[in-house]
Amino acid sequence: MSYKAPIRFPIIPYNPLELLLKFNLKNKDLKALF
């Protein structure tokens, strides 16, 4: 993987909607950090 992508936004072959759904699940935990 020569392409250096930020760890925060890894390139995944997922649909944006699926990413949002998965992110929403972890959003509660992420809100604690922010």
N, C-alpha and C positions, 0 to 999 in steps of 0.2 A: 504494500500500500504506500506508494510514493506520494500520494496526495495527502498533504498535511491539513487536516480539518480540525477546527477547535473541538476539544473534548465535550464542550457543552452542547454542541450541535453536530453530532455525528451523522454522516450521511447513511440513512437506512432506507431500504426499498419498501417503506410503509406508506400508506396513504395518509395525507395530512389529517384527515378526520380520525384515523386510527391513532395517529400520534397525539392528537388533542385528547382523545379519550384516555389513552394511557397516561398522558401528562396530567390530566385532571385527577386521576387516581392518586398520583404522587403530588399533586398540587397542594393538598392539605399539608403534607410533610414539608414541601418547599416553602409554604407560607410561613412556617415557623422560622426558617432561616432568614427570610426577608422581613 
